[in-house]
Amino acid sequence: MDAGSFRPILSGVEQHGADMPHRPGDGVVAGFGKIGGRNVAVFAHDPAFAGGSLGEVGVRKIAKLYELATRFGYPIIGLADSSGARIQEGARSLIAVGELIKTANKAHGKIPQINVIIAGGVGGAAFTAAVGDVVIGVAKTGYMFLHGPRAVKHATGQDVSIMELGSVKTLAASSGLIDFVTEDEAQAISLVKKLLSYLPSNYLATPPTSIATESTIKQDLESTETRRLVAEIIDPGTFLEFKADYARNLITGLGRVNGLVVGVVANEPSVFKGYIDGKACVKLSRFVDFCNSFNIPVLTIVDTPGFEPGVAAEHGGIIREGTWVYRSYLNATVPKVTLIAGKAYGGAYIAMCSKGIGADYVLALPDAEVAVQPLEVSAEILFRKELEKLPDDQKAAAFAQYVEALRTKSRGDALLSIGVADVIVKREEVKKTVSSVLHSLYDGYVKNSSLNRS
């Protein structure tokens, strides 16, 4: 917090009863203050009292902070170091935790909620963090789970350590629950401040235009072709990648394009050929919803052969998960600009913010390719009879010609003539064009009262 700016709330409240742990504040520090001159609300669990457990009084104190932050439009930051619901209080603690989760959910989409898992994010503390928008985990000390080692041992007979069960580093890759992993607490706090420089205070405001000092978090944007393309579009040193270790076949993050904060969604063909699986669907839909909540325009870079194919994908619910992608883009009212950079096939083309589901402007590179399915598969189906009539030594050459004929109908001017794209752009013209379109659309978005939402 800015020096001298913190103002606590309910600093002296405590639990009553001889059989209950009690101390003024009930193990929670909560209040208002400023970060970089901006009003924020902050709460932190105090592990020095009752293990940072969630007691009825302390939990309702956090809920009150959420109510006030939502009412006055302040971002809220939670610093988690909690062992979960306070056992001594039984159902009373559980009821209060339920009320807190309900209050945090009411704030969802109205104010940014950033949670830092400094140490324990257990039970109700885990759910409260997950209801929010961004979760940062400290690698050396942070962990999240619902059932601790003793409960796991009782239920399953399995011996497991705290970090084996829920280290933030593991969860970042396995479940995507953690958006960012930092090496230590100081780096986590630095990242919180950087995130605030990208986010508005609430859903009725626009993101800050000033650029904060670069965080110590470094992002590698030169390792693949897609990342190089993102680096060419985004202002140098401004890209902040979300869930970098989860669903790596999809890139999501915030950056600036000539100063304007933009959400970036990009297929990554170097991982799983860029197919969109269930995890990528979850990652994408949550990120687009987040951008839409806080008036951040979305740039979608498309290069995918489709949704994940196969028995496992179909039985695993890829249709259901894919529907969330469609829904997120359809519900987004912020400006949506799409760049078709490579392959864009089938339902995945539609889902990745195509004209059909509401892209405001679509650019395509000269070799971008839009089709119902891979052209080789289409050629096998469409020209099967012709190929069967040919001698074996002529089939390969004929097949290649058929594929090429389909390709000419799936690229370049063909995309313009059928309305797939608004313009074909050369690689060296991409940033200039994308920037011009985004700034123009965003000016209209702001001036036409799009932010006056109830």
Salt bridges, closest charged atoms under 4 A:
GLU14 OE1 - HIS22 ND1 3.19
ASP26 OD1 - ARG86 NH1 3.00
ASP46 OD2 - ARG23 NH2 2.51
GLU56 OE2 - ARG60 NH1 2.43
GLU56 OE1 - ARG92 NH2 2.96
GLU67 OE1 - LYS64 NZ 3.93
GLU89 OE2 - ARG86 NH1 3.10
GLU99 OE1 - ARG60 NE 2.77
ASP133 OD1 - HIS108 ND1 3.71
ASP159 OD2 - LYS153 NZ 3.16
ASP179 OD1 - LYS243 NZ 2.91
GLU214 OE2 - LYS218 NZ 3.06
GLU225 OE1 - ARG228 NH2 3.10
GLU225 OE2 - ARG427 NH1 2.65
GLU232 OE1 - ARG427 NE 2.75
ASP235 OD1 - LYS431 NZ 2.80
GLU241 OE1 - ARG227 NH1 2.92
GLU268 OE2 - ARG227 NE 3.88
GLU321 OE2 - ARG320 NH2 2.95
GLU369 OE1 - ARG407 NE 2.77
GLU369 OE1 - ARG411 NE 3.07
GLU376 OE2 - ARG407 NH2 3.98
GLU388 OE2 - ARG384 NH1 3.55
ASP392 OD1 - LYS395 NZ 3.37
GLU404 OE1 - ARG407 NH1 3.34
ASP422 OD2 - LYS355 NZ 2.70
